[in-house]
């Protein structure tokens, strides 16, 4: 059984587990399956909008696909969510990624 299959099995057992859904998105991204990663991260964002790490990864997938506008929108939203959660480290990482995107 692959890591992806194991993670999907865990998610079946607990469909509300944000960490497992996030890990599935990361697995798809590592496989360069950006469409599946985006779908997974968007599902996570819909279920748990405060899962801050989602925004960085989701924006990165949009960036890899060449959708700069969606990447920028996602980074900006992630910055707001991170600041609301008082996660200033994540907010600064998202801001740095957004700044780098602007340089492209």
C-alpha positions as a printed NumPy array, in Angstrom:
array([[  0.   ,   0.   ,   0.   ],
       [  1.429,   3.379,  -1.001],
       [  1.687,   6.327,   1.368],
       [ -1.131,   8.036,  -0.544],
       [ -3.359,   4.975,  -0.154],
       [ -2.59 ,   4.827,   3.573],
       [ -3.451,   8.49 ,   3.99 ],
       [ -6.679,   8.056,   2.041],
       [ -7.542,   5.125,   4.302],
       [ -6.966,   7.313,   7.385],
       [ -9.186,  10.017,   5.875],
       [-11.968,   7.494,   5.269],
       [-11.826,   6.642,   8.964],
       [-11.954,  10.302,   9.974],
       [-13.169,  12.596,   7.16 ],
       [-12.793,  15.649,   9.4  ],
       [ -9.069,  15.153,  10.025],
       [ -7.518,  18.303,   8.582],
       [ -3.951,  17.086,   9.03 ],
       [ -4.582,  13.923,   7.007],
       [ -6.296,  15.883,   4.225],
       [ -3.338,  18.296,   4.224],
       [ -0.888,  15.388,   4.04 ],
       [ -2.787,  13.986,   1.05 ],
       [ -2.47 ,  17.35 ,  -0.684],
       [  1.249,  17.371,   0.034],
       [  1.561,  13.86 ,  -1.375],
       [ -0.16 ,  14.881,  -4.608],
       [  2.05 ,  17.978,  -4.839],
       [  5.183,  15.874,  -4.381],
       [  3.956,  13.675,  -7.246],
       [  3.562,  16.86 ,  -9.36 ],
       [ -0.182,  16.15 ,  -9.636],
       [ -1.063,  19.79 ,  -9.075],
       [ -4.706,  19.401, -10.117],
       [ -5.313,  16.737,  -7.453],
       [ -3.309,  18.743,  -4.903],
       [ -5.349,  21.883,  -5.618],
       [ -8.597,  19.932,  -5.326],
       [ -7.483,  18.463,  -1.996],
       [ -6.247,  21.781,  -0.574],
       [ -9.438,  23.541,  -1.73 ],
       [-11.512,  20.844,  -0.002],
       [ -9.471,  21.377,   3.152],
       [ -9.913,  25.127,   2.945],
       [-13.663,  24.608,   2.591],
       [-13.781,  22.342,   5.65 ],
       [-11.204,  24.124,   7.825],
       [-10.531,  27.661,   6.615],
       [ -8.259,  28.3  ,   9.599],
       [ -5.75 ,  25.57 ,   8.721],
       [ -3.07 ,  28.131,   7.915],
       [ -0.526,  25.864,   6.188],
       [ -3.066,  25.119,   3.467],
       [ -2.735,  28.578,   1.964],
       [  1.008,  28.366,   1.398],
       [  0.775,  24.969,  -0.288],
       [ -2.343,  25.806,  -2.292],
       [ -0.837,  29.041,  -3.588],
       [  2.333,  27.17 ,  -4.486],
       [  0.329,  24.701,  -6.566],
       [ -1.434,  27.523,  -8.378],
       [  1.968,  29.067,  -8.979],
       [  3.329,  25.808, -10.401],
       [  0.38 ,  25.68 , -12.785],
       [  1.121,  29.229, -13.927],
       [ -1.995,  30.779, -12.372],
       [ -0.323,  33.796, -10.809],
       [ -3.636,  35.539, -10.045],
       [ -4.973,  32.595,  -8.014],
       [ -1.62 ,  32.204,  -6.27 ],
       [ -1.615,  35.888,  -5.299],
       [ -5.223,  35.753,  -4.098],
       [ -4.466,  32.652,  -2.011],
       [ -1.311,  34.098,  -0.453],
       [ -3.201,  37.278,   0.511],
       [ -6.069,  35.334,   2.055],
       [ -3.583,  33.136,   3.9  ],
       [ -1.876,  36.205,   5.347],
       [ -5.228,  37.412,   6.71 ],
       [ -6.032,  34.003,   8.198],
       [ -2.564,  33.691,   9.74 ],
       [ -2.761,  37.151,  11.294],
       [ -6.245,  36.394,  12.644],
       [ -4.8  ,  33.272,  14.267],
       [ -1.88 ,  35.365,  15.577],
       [  0.481,  33.1  ,  13.629],
       [  2.935,  35.808,  12.698],
       [  5.594,  33.359,  11.532],
       [  3.232,  31.856,   8.951],
       [  2.053,  35.326,   7.951],
       [  5.645,  36.395,   7.286],
       [  6.344,  33.241,   5.243],
       [  3.225,  33.856,   3.178],
       [  4.218,  37.503,   2.697],
       [  7.703,  36.487,   1.569],
       [  6.216,  34.056,  -0.946],
       [  3.848,  36.759,  -2.185],
       [  6.743,  39.208,  -2.546],
       [  8.683,  36.585,  -4.498],
       [  5.665,  35.997,  -6.73 ],
       [  5.544,  39.704,  -7.513],
       [  9.174,  39.517,  -8.64 ],
       [  8.404,  36.8  , -11.212]])
